[in-house]
Amino acid sequence: MSRTKILVTGANGQLGSELRLLESAYPGFHFLFESRQGLPIHDYERMLRFFEANHPAFCINCAAYTAVDKAESEKEQAYLINAQAVGRLAEICRREQCRFLHISTDYVFDGKSSVPYKENDPVDPVNVYGASKLAGERLALELNKESVIIRSSWLYSTFGNNFVKTMIGLMGKKPEINVVNDQTGSPTYAADLAGAIMHIINFKEWIPGIYHYSNAGKTTWYGFAMAIRHLIGSNCKIHPIPGSQYPNAAKRPAYSLLDTALIRTRFGLSIPVWEKSLELCVKKIKRSNG
């Protein structure tokens, strides 16, 4: 019997790499992992040929332009990958009767809230990256009403470049560092998000729409850094600073905590607290560093 095919785009990123680790746990599926070099989502003709040749039943789109600061000066590129390509991919999936699951971001919000953002709260991005991701969400739902969109936040893993690995590196080299303390959210372990995605794909029914997923609890980047310091047993001194003192090209939302009630109740998901997941990830990083 032929196995159900799942296409994973942007497969060499943090989330794609975590999904790859889950492959053996799902023998009923045949995964097609495609990197952005091997299958660029903005190459419409190549995407079409791929779908016609392989006929995947699901497409998990992890491909994205994620350089938040660079996006301010590379607006066209950010919109090409995060918006136009997403719309076209959603449309191809509709035509090919392939379920489309797309990853978005907490940066679609302006950060002016003081309570966790629900899926239907007003969106108003404060930077080009957030605006391009929002445009991608809208195009996906407009061109494929069966799309599932998952907004996540502060993603990290043992793979790629992320805050956790950067902090571990800096704390190993410097006696003191500065970390922003006026932006609130929740870190998301990409391994947990990958597990949630597979849970949704395996769920008894396909329920389209926008969902929020991040690890439970809340913190600031400073709080996140302090937790990392504790787990690696570093003596590095961490100074809390306001975001205004950190020279970023792109503005960040001051508050981007996501309300995850909908995804938990609709799919019967339990979401680990961020501190526990961070502990697991740091242990893995330590092991791989010998």
C-alpha positions in Angstrom: 0.0 0.0 0.0 1.4 3.4 -0.9 2.1 5.7 2.0 0.5 9.2 2.3 3.1 11.8 1.2 3.9 14.9 3.2 5.9 17.7 1.6 8.0 19.8 4.0 9.3 23.0 2.4 12.2 24.9 3.9 13.2 21.6 5.4 16.7 22.6 6.5 15.5 25.3 8.9 14.8 24.8 12.6 11.2 23.5 12.3 11.9 21.4 9.2 14.9 19.8 10.9 12.7 18.9 13.9 10.1 17.4 11.7 12.8 15.3 10.1 13.6 13.8 13.5 10.0 12.7 13.8 9.9 10.9 10.5 10.6 7.5 12.0 7.7 7.9 14.5 5.3 8.1 11.6 5.8 5.1 9.3 2.4 5.6 7.7 3.7 8.7 6.0 6.3 9.2 3.3 8.0 12.5 4.0 9.4 14.7 1.1 11.9 17.1 2.7 12.8 19.9 0.4 15.3 22.7 1.2 14.8 26.2 -0.1 17.7 25.6 -2.5 16.3 22.3 -3.8 12.7 23.6 -4.1 12.4 27.4 -3.7 8.7 28.1 -3.0 8.8 31.3 -5.1 9.7 29.3 -8.2 6.1 28.7 -9.3 6.9 26.5 -12.3 9.2 24.2 -10.3 6.6 23.9 -7.5 3.9 23.0 -10.1 6.2 20.3 -11.6 7.0 18.9 -8.2 3.3 18.6 -7.3 2.4 17.0 -10.6 5.2 14.5 -10.2 4.8 13.6 -6.5 1.1 14.3 -5.5 1.7 15.0 -1.8 -1.4 14.8 0.4 -0.1 17.4 2.8 2.2 20.4 2.5 3.9 21.9 5.6 5.3 25.2 4.6 8.3 26.0 6.8 10.0 28.1 4.1 10.2 31.8 5.0 12.2 35.0 4.8 13.1 35.3 8.5 15.8 38.0 8.6 13.6 40.5 10.6 16.1 43.5 10.4 17.2 42.8 6.9 13.6 42.8 5.7 13.4 46.5 6.3 15.8 47.1 3.4 14.8 43.9 1.4 11.1 44.5 1.4 10.6 43.1 -2.1 12.4 39.8 -1.2 10.5 39.4 2.1 7.1 39.9 0.3 8.1 37.5 -2.5 8.8 34.6 -0.2 6.5 35.4 2.8 3.5 36.6 0.8 3.3 36.0 -3.0 4.9 32.5 -2.9 2.7 31.5 0.0 -0.4 32.5 -1.9 0.7 30.5 -5.0 1.6 27.5 -2.9 -1.8 27.6 -1.2 -3.4 27.8 -4.6 -1.4 24.9 -6.0 -2.4 22.8 -2.9 -6.1 23.7 -3.5 -5.9 22.6 -7.1 -4.0 19.4 -6.3 -6.3 18.6 -3.3 -3.3 18.8 -0.9 -3.9 19.9 2.6 -1.9 23.1 3.2 -0.4 24.0 6.6 1.6 27.2 6.9 3.7 28.7 9.7 3.2 32.3 10.6 4.3 34.6 13.4 3.4 36.6 16.5 4.9 39.6 14.7 1.5 40.2 12.9 0.5 42.1 16.1 1.5 45.6 17.2 2.4 44.6 20.8 0.2 47.1 22.5 -2.0 44.4 24.2 -1.6 43.5 27.9 -3.4 40.1 27.6 -2.4 37.2 25.3 -3.5 37.6 21.7 -6.3 35.5 20.4 -6.5 34.4 16.7 -9.3 37.0 15.9 -7.7 40.0 17.6 -6.9 42.9 15.3 -3.6 42.6 13.5 -1.2 45.6 12.9 2.4 44.6 12.3 5.2 47.1 13.3 7.8 45.9 10.9 8.2 44.7 7.3 8.7 41.1 8.3 5.4 41.0 10.2 3.6 42.8 7.4 4.9 40.3 4.8 3.9 37.3 7.0 0.4 38.8 7.5 0.1 39.3 3.7 1.0 35.6 3.3 -1.7 34.5 5.8 -4.3 36.6 3.9 -3.3 35.3 0.5 -3.3 31.7 1.7 -6.8 31.9 3.1 -8.1 33.8 0.2 -6.8 31.3 -2.4 -7.3 28.2 -0.3 -10.0 28.3 2.3 -8.9 24.9 3.6 -5.5 26.3 4.8 -4.3 25.8 8.4 -2.1 28.6 9.6 -0.2 28.4 12.8 1.3 31.5 14.3 4.2 30.9 16.6 6.8 32.9 18.5 10.4 33.1 19.6 11.3 29.8 17.9 14.5 28.0 19.0 15.9 24.5 18.7 19.2 22.6 18.5 19.3 23.4 14.8 20.2 26.6 13.0 20.8 30.1 14.5 18.5 31.1 17.3 18.5 33.0 20.6 19.4 30.0 22.8 22.5 29.0 20.8 23.6 32.7 20.5 23.3 33.1 24.3 25.2 29.9 25.0 27.9 31.1 22.7 28.1 34.6 24.2 28.0 33.4 27.8 30.9 31.1 27.0 33.0 34.0 25.7 32.0 37.2 27.5 32.0 38.1 31.2 28.9 40.3 30.8 26.2 40.9 28.2 23.1 43.1 27.7 19.7 41.6 27.0 16.4 43.4 26.3 13.9 43.3 29.2 10.9 45.2 27.8 9.5 42.7 25.3 7.2 40.0 26.6 6.3 36.7 24.9 6.9 33.0 25.1 9.7 31.0 23.7 8.7 28.1 21.5 10.8 24.9 21.2 10.6 23.9 17.5 10.5 20.2 18.6 7.2 20.8 20.4 5.7 22.7 17.5 6.8 19.9 15.1 5.0 17.4 17.4 1.9 19.6 17.4 1.9 19.8 13.6 2.0 16.0 13.2 -0.8 15.7 15.8 -2.9 18.1 13.7 -2.1 16.2 10.5 -3.1 12.9 12.2 -6.2 14.3 13.8 -9.6 12.7 12.9 -10.7 15.8 10.9 -9.0 18.7 9.1 -10.2 21.9 10.7 -9.0 25.0 8.6 -8.2 28.4 10.1 -5.7 30.3 12.1 -4.2 28.9 15.3 -1.7 30.1 17.9 1.0 27.9 19.3 3.8 28.7 21.7 5.0 27.1 24.9 3.0 27.8 28.0 4.0 30.6 30.3 5.6 34.0 29.6 8.9 35.8 30.0 11.0 38.5 28.5 14.2 38.1 26.4 16.1 38.9 29.7 14.2 36.2 31.6 14.8 33.8 28.8 18.6 34.6 28.9 18.6 34.2 32.7 17.0 30.7 32.4 19.6 29.7 29.8 22.4 31.0 32.1 21.1 28.9 35.0 20.9 25.7 32.8 24.4 26.0 31.5 25.9 27.0 34.9 27.4 30.2 33.5 28.8 33.1 35.6 28.3 35.6 32.8 26.6 38.8 34.2 23.4 39.7 32.3 22.3 43.4 32.3 18.6 44.1 31.5 18.2 46.9 29.0 15.3 48.6 27.2 14.8 47.7 23.5 15.4 51.3 22.6 19.1 50.8 23.7 19.5 47.9 21.3 20.3 49.0 17.7 17.8 47.1 15.6 16.7 48.2 12.1 13.2 46.7 12.7 10.9 47.6 15.6 9.7 44.7 17.7 6.3 44.3 19.4 6.6 45.0 23.1 4.1 42.3 23.9 3.4 39.3 21.7 2.2 36.6 24.0 -0.2 34.2 22.2 -3.4 32.7 23.6 -3.2 29.0 22.7 -6.6 28.0 24.0 -8.1 27.4 20.6 -5.4 24.9 19.3 -5.4 23.1 22.7 -9.2 22.6 22.8 -9.8 22.0 19.1 -7.1 19.3 18.7 -6.8 18.0 22.3 -3.2 19.2 22.5 -1.3 19.7 25.7 1.5 22.2 25.5 4.6 22.1 27.7 5.8 25.1 29.8 8.6 26.9 28.2 11.1 26.3 31.0 10.8 22.5 30.7 11.2 22.5 27.0 14.2 24.9 27.2 15.8 22.4 29.7 15.4 19.6 27.1 16.9 21.6 24.3 19.9 22.8 26.4 20.6 19.2 27.4 20.6 18.2 23.7 22.9 21.2 22.8 25.3 20.2 25.6 25.4 16.6 24.4 26.1 17.6 20.8 28.9 20.0 22.0 30.5 17.1 23.9 
